[in-house]
């Protein structure tokens, strides 16, 4: 069973990397880079934080900075590390001050 999951993980990673190469400017409904975002999410779900960080660009387009922070916040909180997650929730909230999930998470984790 684990071998099948590993093979599916590898295939998904390859497909997302290929999508990122072929469609580097594709964006989702939020204006975030589709394939980069999904590849980061995949790495985070597998606990590969270094691989996920390597996909963050230092020159993100103006108007959408910090979108990756919510992905890290969710993954790290789901991994049972609320104090570390709070850092990422705050970073995301700094650029998205009315985001209801981020507001609730900061309130929950600070309280």
N, C-alpha and C positions, 0 to 999 in steps of 0.2 A: 504494500500500500504506500509506504514512504517513497519507494522508488518511483512510483507513478506520480506522486505529488512533486517530487524533485524534477522529474521530466517536464511536467506541466509548468512548473516555475521557470525552468530554463527556457522553454518555448515562449512563454509570455514575455520574459525578459528580452529574448531575441527579437520578438515582434515589436515590442515597444521601442527598442533601440533602432530598429529599421524604420519605424514610423517617424522617429525623431530625425533620422538622417534624411528621409524622403520629404517630410513635411515639417521642417523646422519652425515655420511661422504659424502653424495651425493653432487656433485657440478654441477654448471651450466657451460655453455661454457666459462665463464670468470674465472672459478676456485673458485667461491664464493659458500658458502653453500646454496644449493637450497631452502630447506624448511625454514631455518632460515631467509634467505633474503626475501622470499615471505611473511612470517609471519610479519616481520618488516614492509614491504611495506604496508601490510593490516592494521596494527595498525596505521601507520602514516597517511594513507588515511582517517582513522576514527578520527584522532586527538588524539590518545592514545599514546602520546610521552613517558610517563613513561613505559608503557608496551613494547614499541619498544626498549627503552634503556635497559630494563632488559634482552633482548636477545643478547646484544652485549657481546662477550666474551673478557676477558682481555688477553687471550692467543691465539689470532688469529695466524694462521700459517704464518711464514715468507714469504715475497713476495706478500702478499695480504692485508696488513694492511690498515685500513681506508675505506674499500669498503662500509661500512654502512653510511659513511659521505655523500656520494652522494645521498643516499635515503633520509636522513634528509634534505639535502640542497634543493632538489627538492620539498619535501613536505612542508617545511617551506616557501620557496619562493612562492609556489602555494597558500599558506594560506595568502599571502599578508604581509609577514614579511621579507622584503629584507635584512635589517641589520643583523638579526639573521641568515638568510640563508647564508650570506657572510662568516660568521665564518666557517660553514660546508663546503662551497665550497673551502675555503682556506685550510682547513684540508685535504680534498680529493686531492686537487692539490699538496699538499706537498708530497704525496706518488704516485701521478700519474701526473707528470709535463707536459706530452704531451697530456693529455686528452682534446680533443677539446671542449666538452661541458663545462667542468670546467674552461678552459681558457677563453672562451667566457663569462661565467657567472660572473667570477671575474672581468673581464674587464667592463662588463655592470654595475655591482653593485658598483664598485669603481668609475666609471666615472660619 
